[in-house]
Amino acid sequence: MTISSNWHFMRILRAGIALWAIFEYTKTADWMILAIGGFFAVQAIFDIGCCGASGCATAPPPTRNGRDLSAQEIDYEEIK
């Protein structure tokens, strides 16, 4: 994962909020706004959000060897 790739709307928004909050800290010297800015900066830099490392973007279903796992047929066995 590189910092310079995969910039989407939410990542840019988080970076903008971080820059705004850090700029506000320089004007007001309020440590809480700096903490909020740091929180959003970490989210933007590492592309993490409410859903962990993958961010909040929806991803296609997982595949194994080029096959779609969501379309896999499941065989059930009745146990008596």
C-alpha positions in Angstrom: 0.0 0.0 0.0 1.5 3.3 -1.0 0.3 6.7 0.2 0.2 8.2 -3.3 -2.2 5.6 -4.8 -5.9 5.0 -4.5 -7.1 8.5 -3.6 -10.9 8.5 -3.6 -13.4 11.1 -2.4 -13.5 10.0 1.3 -9.7 10.0 1.5 -9.5 13.5 0.1 -12.3 14.7 2.4 -10.5 13.3 5.4 -7.2 15.0 4.3 -9.1 18.3 3.9 -10.7 18.0 7.3 -7.2 17.2 8.8 -5.6 20.2 7.1 -8.4 22.5 8.2 -8.3 21.3 11.8 -4.5 21.6 12.0 -4.7 25.1 10.5 -7.4 26.0 13.1 -5.0 24.8 15.8 -2.4 27.2 14.7 -4.9 30.0 15.2 -6.6 29.0 18.4 -4.0 26.8 20.2 -6.8 24.4 21.2 -5.3 20.9 21.7 -8.6 19.1 21.1 -8.9 20.4 17.5 -5.3 19.3 17.0 -6.2 15.8 18.2 -9.2 15.7 15.8 -6.9 16.9 13.0 -4.4 14.2 13.8 -7.1 11.6 13.8 -8.3 12.5 10.3 -4.7 12.9 9.1 -4.0 9.3 10.1 -7.2 8.1 8.4 -6.3 9.9 5.2 -2.6 8.9 5.2 -3.2 5.2 5.8 -6.6 5.0 4.1 -8.4 3.6 7.1 -11.8 4.5 8.2 -14.7 3.1 10.1 -14.3 -0.4 8.6 -10.6 -1.0 9.3 -7.8 -1.1 6.7 -10.1 -1.4 3.7 -11.8 1.9 4.3 -15.5 2.3 3.9 -15.5 1.5 0.2 -17.4 -1.5 -1.0 -15.3 -4.2 -2.6 -16.2 -6.9 -5.1 -16.8 -10.4 -3.6 -13.7 -12.4 -2.9 -12.5 -14.8 -5.6 -10.3 -17.9 -5.5 -8.4 -18.9 -8.7 -10.5 -16.6 -10.8 -13.8 -18.1 -9.7 -16.5 -16.1 -7.9 -17.0 -17.5 -4.4 -20.4 -16.0 -3.9 -21.8 -18.0 -6.9 -20.4 -21.3 -5.5 -23.0 -24.0 -5.1 -23.3 -25.5 -1.6 -24.1 -29.1 -1.0 -26.0 -29.9 2.2 -26.1 -33.3 3.9 -28.9 -34.3 6.1 -27.9 -35.8 9.4 -30.4 -38.0 11.3 
